[in-house]
Amino acid sequence: MTESQEAWYYSREGERHGPVTLAELRGMAQAGQLNPRQDLAWTQGMAEWKPAGEIDTLFERRVTEVPAASPYTPPQAESVAELMQLQEEWPGARRRGYLFATLLLPVIWSLALGFVPALLGRPLDPALLQQINLGGGVLLFIVGLYYGLQRFANLGMSRWWYLGHLVPLLNLWVGYRCFACPAGYAYHKKMDGIGVVLAIIYWLLIVAVLLVVVALVVMLVKYANDPRVADLLRQAHEAMRARPVAPAP
């Protein structure tokens, strides 16, 4: 198969593209559209994907002339430690930005709404409060969606992984990566110190939530036929139905 007939595929920011010819791939490299360290390339016959910089003839190699007596030492592939030091170069949203946008920002918004009546000296109009909550909810959703998609690019994963949040059990693994893993984790598979601490916190919270759910299920099963529990539930239901509803403006 000639060079013009070879089918090449490349991965950029976790997204797979192709097929393209080697000549087209070389043109992209010369135009600066491929990162030799972070973007991967593959064609039939290769055992695994490789960094674009390791594909022969893809990038122009500049070799410094050395004295004839000195043996030539080929360039070494970047180690895990070197990849870990390149966290600032990875695209997308970093871990701290993601945590702020998805966890801290909603808390700040809720606290701010709680302080507004105290500052005004009176409660907000229910209709106005409903509109504020709706607008704030939409804004928080958009911000969370943007940072969620950008977080996967920062990890070296496809943004399509965002849909993993909707799949039971898989969402635990996806959430763990977004919550704790450092930039470029899909490439170097190495956790830093902050990531280890966040991973411990994340899984402890998951275990705590699961224990609470199991305890509630056990209590419901145990007391399902207890008339006292049924009476309490009935009274709570009647109290909710009897609550006054604010008239429409």
N, C-alpha and C positions, 0 to 999 in steps of 0.2 A: 504494500500500500504506500503510495507516495505521500509526501508531506501535505499536499493540497487535499488529499482524501482522508487524512487522519481526523477522527472526531475527538475533540478535547472538551473537557468540562472544567469549569472553575467555580470556586466558592468565594464569595465576597460578603463580609459581614454576616456570615451564616447562611446566605442565600445561594442556592446552586443555579448556575447558568450554563448555557451551551445547548447543543454542540457547536463548536467553532473549530476552525482549522488552526494548526500551529502557527501559520503565518498571521492569522488574525489575532491570535493570542500574543504573538510577538509584537504586533503593532500596538496592542493595548499596553503592553509593558513599556514600550518606548514612549508612549504618550502619557505615561504616569498614571494609568488607570488601574494598575495592579500594584499591590503592596507585596514586596518580595518575602516579607516575614509573616504577615497575617493572612494573606489570600492563598488558597490552596488550588492545585490543579491535578487532573487525573485523565488518563486515556486508557483504552483497552490494552492489557498486557502489564499494567502496573499493579503491584500487590496492594497498594494503599495510596491515599491522597498525600501529596507532598507540598511543602511551601513552594510558591511560584519561583522563589529565588534559587531553588535547588534543581529546577528543570534546565537541562543543557540548552544553550543557544537562545533562551528566552530573554535574558537580560544581558546587556553588555558588561563583561567583567573587566574591571580595571586592575591590573596586576602591577604592583610596584617592582621596578627592576632591582634585583639583588646581585651582589657580587657572584661571580661564577663559582667561587669556592663554597658558597653557602647553599645548602640543600633547600629545595622548594617545599614549603609547608602548605598544603591545601587548606582553604578556609574551613573552620569547624562550624557545624550547625549550632544554633543558639541553644544553650542549656535551659533547664527549667528556671534556674535562678535569674538568668538574663531575661527570660520572658516575663518573669514576675516584676522586674524593674521597669518594664515598658507599660505599666498600667495607665500612665497619663496619655499614651498614644492610642489606646483603644477607643473606637467610636462609641456613640450612644451615651446613655445615662449611667453614671457611676453609682455605686452602692448607696452612698450617703444621700445623693439626690433622689434616688428611688424611695428610700425609707422616709425621707422628709415629705415627699409628694403623696405617698400612699398611706402613711401612718400618722405623722405629726401634723400635717396640714388639716386633715379632718378634725383632729382634736382641737387645734387652735381655732378653727371655725366654730366649733360647738361652744368653746369657752367664750369666744367673742360674742356670740348670740346671747349667752347667759348674762354677760355684763351689760348689754345694751339697756335692758329695762332698769337696772340699777342706776345707770348714768342718766337716763331720762327721768327717773323718779316715778315711772308709771309703766304698766305692762303694755306691750305692743298690741296693736289691733290684730285680731286673729287672721283676718284676710291678708293684711300686709305681711304678717309672720309666715303665712303659708306661701306667699309669693317669694319671700326671701329664702325660705327653705328650698323651694323648687329651683330657683335660680342658682343657689349655692350648690345644691346637689348635682345639677347639670355641669357646673363649672368644675367641681371636684372630680366628677366622672371623666371629663375630657382630660384634665391634668393627669389623673391616674392612668388613663389609657395611653396617653403619650409616653409617660415615663415607663410604663410597663413594657411597651413595644421597644423603646430605646434601651431598656435594661437588657433585653435578650441580645441585641446587637453588641452591647458592651461585654457580654459573656462569651461572644463568639458563636452564638446560636441564631437560628432562623427566627424571625419575628412571628412566624406561624405558631411557634411554641406557646404563644399567649393563649391560644385556644385550649391548651392543656389545663388552664384554670377551671374549665368547665367539666373536666373528666374526673370522677371520684377516684381517690387514691393517687392518680397521676398528679392531681393538683397539689398534693403534699410535696412531691418531689420537685415540681416546678416552683412552688413557693419557696422551698428551701434554697434552691439555686439563686432565685432573685433576692432573697432576704440576706443570705450569708456569703455567697461565693464572690471572690474578687474578680476584677476585669480580666477577660481572656481565659476564664476557667475552662471553657470547652477545649482549649488548646493545651494548656500546661497541667491541668488537673491537680493544682497545688493550692492548699488553703493557707492564708496568712493568719497572723495572730488574732486580728479582729474578727476574721471569718470564723475561726474556731469558737470564739466566745459567742458570736451571734448564732452559730449552728447549735450550740448547747442550749441557748435561750429558746430558740425556735422549737426544737424537739421537746423540751420540757413543757412549753406551752401547749404543744399538740397533745402530749400525753395527759396533761391536766384537763384539757377540754374533753378528751375521750373518756377519762375517768368520770367526769361530771355527767356526760351523756349516759354512760353505762349505769351510773347510780340512779339517774332519773328514770331510766327504763325499768330497772329493778323495782324501784318504788311504785311505779305505775302498775307493773304486773302484780306486785304483792298486795297493793291496796285497791286494785281495780274493782273488787266486789264489796269493798267496805262501804256500808251505807253512809257513814259519816263523811267520807271523802266525796261520795256522790252528792251529798247535800251541800258541801262547801262549794263544789264546782257549779252546782245549780244556782246557789246564791250569788256567786261571782258573775255568772252569765246574766242573771237578772239585773244585777247592779250595773253592768256594762250597757245593757239595753235601756236602762232607765236614765242614763246620763243625758243631760240636755245637749242638744246640738245647736251650735251658733247659727243664727239665720244668715242667709246669703246676702252679701252687700247689694 
